[in-house]
Amino acid sequence: MGTHELSASLWRERELLELLVFKLTEEQLLLTSGKARWLQYATQEVEQVMQKLRLAGLARSVEVTTLADELGIDEGATLREITVHVSDETWRGILTAHLTAMTALTREIQELRDLNVQYLRVAIRSTQEALAHDGSSSGTYDANGVSEASVNARMFDLKL
């Protein structure tokens, strides 16, 4: 029966959701600690997990369609609908546990994503404000090839 295959597919998807929670948390830690240097790598890792999740979602859809066909229900049935129609109480409990866990993970991912976006907006705004109110020169050169900053440069001999 396809319940075993569906359950295995759901386990793989849950593991990827857990990994996504970890990667988003990692991204958040980089944002809050000011370690923007590493943010691009964390973002790439999030994107890689998202790609794997898309593939896992397709695999789950195939298993759901197969099981729905076995159960004699609409092939477009949701996991919740599949769970209701499974006659074996043990499998119904397992599928319900998958559904509950995946719903909680999805909620956690949404919260982390929203918080990370908020942190990113604050970081961008802070950077823009710092650049706008820096007061230093733009680092451009005049016609003689001298930068504005180098005209005012001073050297100090601090021999004690």
C-alpha positions, 0 to 999 in steps of 0.5 A: 500500500502507498501509505508507507511510501507517503510516510517516507516521503513526508519524513524526508520533507519534514527533515528538510523543513527542520533544516530550513528552520536551522538555516533561517535561524543561522541567517537570523544570528548573522543579521543580529550579530552584524556579521553581514559578511557571511549573509550571502552564504547563509542565503545561498544555503536557504535557497538550496534547502528551498530547492530540495523542498520543492523536489520533495513536495513534488515527490509527496504529490506523486505519493498522495496521488497514488494513495488517493487512487488506491483509496478511491478518492480524488487524485487532487486530495490533500494530506488532510483528506487522505488522512480521513480516508485511511482505514488503518488506525495506525497509519491514520495516526502516523499521517496525522502526526506528519500533518501536525508536525509539518503545520507547526514547522511551516508556521515557525518558518513563516515567523523566522522569515518575517523576522529576518525580513524585518532585521534586513530592513533595519540593517538596510535603513541603518546603512543608508542613514550612516552613508547619508550622514557620514560627513566624509568625502565621497572619495572622488579625486579632483583634476590634479588626482588628489582626493579630498581626504588626502588634502587634510591628511596629517602624519604624527610622530608618536615617539615617546 
